[in-house]
Amino acid sequence: MASLSVTDVQPRAQSALAGSPISELRDLTVVDQDGILLISGVVSSFYHKQLAQEAIRSACREADLVNSIEVTAPAG
């Protein structure tokens, strides 16, 4: 069986976030950085940060992840 490269996995990871019912997750970015998927962007809670990571992990089990999502309190 041929192994997939991270460049094949990155579009699946981005798609997993794009299809999320949580709008904050749809605004996050996934890039291939030296063979590792790097998740970045801003969300309003650690819960959303974890949800994003797990959505990608479910879609791309074979990839290594680095979760660089920033958590900031919503304005107001």
For each residue, the residues with C-beta under 8 A, 3 or more apart:
1:
2:
3: 62
4: 8 9 62
5: 8 9
6: 9 10 32 35 36 37 63
7: 10 32
8: 4 5 11 12
9: 4 5 6 12 13 37 60 62 63
10: 6 7 13 14 30 31 32 37
11: 8 14 15
12: 8 9 15 16 59 60
13: 9 10 16 17 30 37 39 56 59 60 63
14: 10 11 17 18 29 30
15: 11 12 18 19 59
16: 12 13 19 20 55 56 58 59 60
17: 13 14 20 25 26 28 30 52 55 56
18: 14 15 26
19: 15 16
20: 16 17 23 25 26 51 52 55
21:
22: 25 26 48 51
23: 20 26 27
24: 27 28 42 43 44 48
25: 17 20 22 28 43 48 51 52 55
26: 17 18 20 22 23
27: 23 24 41 42
28: 17 24 25 39 40 41 43 52 69
29: 14 39 40 41
30: 10 13 14 17 37 38 39 40 56
31: 10 37 38 40
32: 6 7 10 35 36 37 38
33: 36 37 38 66
34:
35: 6 32 64
36: 6 32 33 63 64 65 66
37: 6 9 10 13 30 31 32 33 56 60 63 64 65 66
38: 30 31 32 33 65 66 68
39: 13 28 29 30 52 53 56 65 66 67 68 69
40: 28 29 30 31 68 69 70
41: 27 28 29 69 70
42: 24 27 69 70 71 72
43: 24 25 28 48 49 52 69 70 71 72
44: 24 48 71 72 73 74
45: 48 49 71
46: 49 50 71
47: 50 51
48: 22 24 25 43 44 45 51 52 69 71
49: 43 45 46 52 53 67 69 71
50: 46 47 53 54
51: 20 22 25 47 48 54 55
52: 17 20 25 28 39 43 48 49 55 56 67 69
53: 39 49 50 56 57 65 67 69
54: 50 51 57 58
55: 16 17 20 25 51 52 58 59
56: 13 16 17 30 37 39 52 53 59 60 63 65
57: 53 54 60 61 65
58: 16 54 55 61
59: 12 13 15 16 55 56
60: 9 12 13 16 37 56 57 63 65
61: 57 58
62: 3 4 9
63: 6 9 13 36 37 56 60
64: 35 36 37
65: 36 37 38 39 53 56 57 60
66: 33 36 37 38 39
67: 39 49 52 53
68: 38 39 40
69: 28 39 40 41 42 43 48 49 52 53
70: 40 41 42 43
71: 42 43 44 45 46 48 49
72: 42 43 44
73: 44
74: 44
75:
76:
